Amino acid sequence: MVQHKAKNIWESGDFQTPQDLALEVTQLVQRLGIAPQSVLEPTCGRGAFLLAACKGFLNLTKLVGVDMSQEHLNYLMTKIEEKSLPIDIIHGNFFSLNWSEILKTLPDPLLILGNPPWVTNSDLGVLESSNLPKKSNFQEKSGYDALTGKSNFDISEWMLLQHLEWLRARTGTIAILCKTSVARKILNYVWQYKHRIIRAQIYKIDTLKYFNASVDACLFILQIGDGELSSTCEIFEDLSEQKPLPVIGYHDNTLVSNVINYKRWSHLRGKDLDYIWRSGLKHDCSNVMELEREVDKYRNGYSAIFYLDKEWVYPLLKSSDIGNGRLSNCRKYVLVTQRSIGEDTTHLKFDAPHIWNYLQNYKQDLSKRRSSIYRNRPEFSVFGIGEYTFAPWKVAISGFYKTLNFVQVGLIDNQPVVFDDTVYFLPCQSQSEADFLVSLLNSKPAREFLESMIFWSDKRPITIELLKRLNLRLLARVLNREEEYDSYIAKNSSQQLSNSIQLSLNLVTN
């Protein structure tokens, strides 16, 4: 019963907007000089915004509320009848309604108000919900990104994109409560595709006060029409604040959190051809692949103890280790089944028989890994693996921690350290090279440039895409250290050539 109720709450967005918050929102919209002819609340629930709009806007000719919960609409109908309010209600699912017919009845300027569900498509997929849009990679993520979950999106994000489409050739305003991260994604979208946004604003809201939930959320307002397009978004500390914080901007096809610092250091932007950021190992089966050492054996997540071939088991550092500076010792080890992506694993039967037998014991666990990236791959495959994984030194940073701090990591137990897939790193061939790169990356120019594109409230504020925007050669040049940069590149090239020659000789000999 509890599970059924929880499912209904998530699906219907049953975190209803308090009436006092709805009134604050409509009063704010009025203060901005917005005077709609019609109001639409596409996921109205009990109709808090519609009821507030009736009190606040004097020139309304039509109000429409839509919801999939008949229970909520019955409540709203009682309020409408009590006060003889001019609100039309429609029972229907957002994702299957004929919105064009509804929108035809609503004159401009149109105000779209609401508080759509704050859940992701993955959340609803787990619930086996029918309240989902048709499957499509609408964010146009590349194959690997889509397969590994970067195409996961908030339902409110999809709804907001629909609202924008409705107003593509019309005049109106969108005023929606949503996660701040969703608002930023929408800003990136509207600026990238040059939608007719003439003003954009984000007002932070106290979700603990209004919803008893700790979420970084806001009132997101987009004014749409003809006129000079806006390329900035004002940020306000709360709904009553009239003086904005530093604005969000859009430069070089990138959402920028600090416009001044971005412009100051934008000449550092570019693809570095010599140093390529990598992410750590992805295996999606921690109970089997992550181990704790027990003298000369290993204990897995099921508390089972095995003797394993040590040359295939490596020290593991996770985001929490990197973020907290635990770099010289490891709590866990990880089983690495391949040396490169797609490498055949059947040789382990002969080269590492204990590993092979262990994997056979947990074959079912590994075959159940849900991610599509493991389909049509060799048995027991991993990702985020390559020559770079086994570099003796690395410069690393956690993607999750709310600080921009690069650290150097050397060997543990005379073995290269492997990271989990929430850590990003540069492989290095020596401690001096790692020292050099750490000093570059922790410099003021690097910090200000990277932080100008970081939004610290994001779940994973530091991404590999962000790190790849910084050209280390250009940074070394600014810091008068380009000669050092060149010396390490020359050493690495010489080492790679030597390794290639040795590999060729080995092949000929064998």
CORLIN-V770599 format. One record per backbone hydrogen bond with DSSP energy under -1.0 kcal/mol. CO is the residue of the C=O (numbers start at 1). NH is the residue of the N-H. Records with the same first field share a line. If there is no record, write none. Layout:
CO=NH, NH
//
This chain:
1=5
2=6
3=7
4=8
5=9
6=10
7=11
8=12
9=14
14=16
18=22
19=23
20=24
21=25
22=26
23=27
24=28
25=29
26=30
27=31
28=32
29=34
30=33
37=61, 62
38=111
39=64
40=113
41=66
44=47
47=51
48=52
49=53
50=54
52=56
53=57
62=39
63=88
64=41
65=90
66=44
67=92
69=73
70=74
71=75
72=76
73=77
74=78
75=79
76=80
77=81
78=82
79=83
80=85
85=87
88=65
90=67
93=96, 97
97=99
98=102
99=103
100=104
102=105
103=106
109=37, 38
110=173
111=40
112=175
114=177
119=155
120=124
121=125
122=126
123=127
124=129
125=128
130=132
136=138
137=140
142=146
143=147
144=148
145=150
149=152
153=121
154=158
155=159
156=160
157=161
158=162
159=163
160=164
161=165
162=166
163=167
165=168
167=170
171=110
172=224
173=112
174=222
175=114
176=220
178=218
179=183
180=184
181=185
182=186
183=187
184=188
185=189
186=190
187=191
188=192
189=193
190=195
195=197
196=225
197=230
199=223
200=234
201=221
202=236
203=219
205=207
206=210
207=211, 213
213=215
215=217
216=180
217=205
218=178
219=203
220=176
221=201
222=174
223=198, 199
224=172
233=248
234=202
235=245
236=204
248=233
249=256
251=254
254=251
256=249
258=262
259=263
260=264
261=265
265=268
266=269
268=471
278=425
282=383
285=288, 289
286=290
287=301
289=335
291=333
292=299
294=297
297=294
298=306
299=292
300=303
304=300
306=298
309=312
310=313
312=336
314=334
315=418
317=420
318=322
319=323
320=324
321=326
325=327
332=316
333=291
334=314
340=343
345=348
346=349
347=350, 351
348=352
352=356
353=357
354=358
355=359
356=360
357=361
358=362
360=363
362=366
363=367
366=369
371=374
372=375
374=377
378=381
383=282
386=389
387=390
388=391
393=428
394=409
395=426
396=407
397=424
399=462
401=403
403=405
407=396
409=394
412=415
415=412
418=317
419=281
420=423
422=399
423=280
424=397
425=278
426=395
428=393
430=434
431=435
432=436
433=437
434=438
435=439
436=440
437=441
438=442
440=443
443=447
444=448
445=449
446=450
447=451
448=452
450=453
451=454
452=257, 258
455=458
463=467
464=468
466=469
467=470
469=270
471=475
472=476
473=477
474=478
475=479
476=481
477=480
481=485
482=486
483=487
484=488
485=489
486=490
487=491
488=492
489=493
490=494
491=495
492=496
493=497
494=498
495=499
496=500
497=501
498=502
499=503
500=504
501=505
502=506
503=507
504=508
505=509
506=510
//
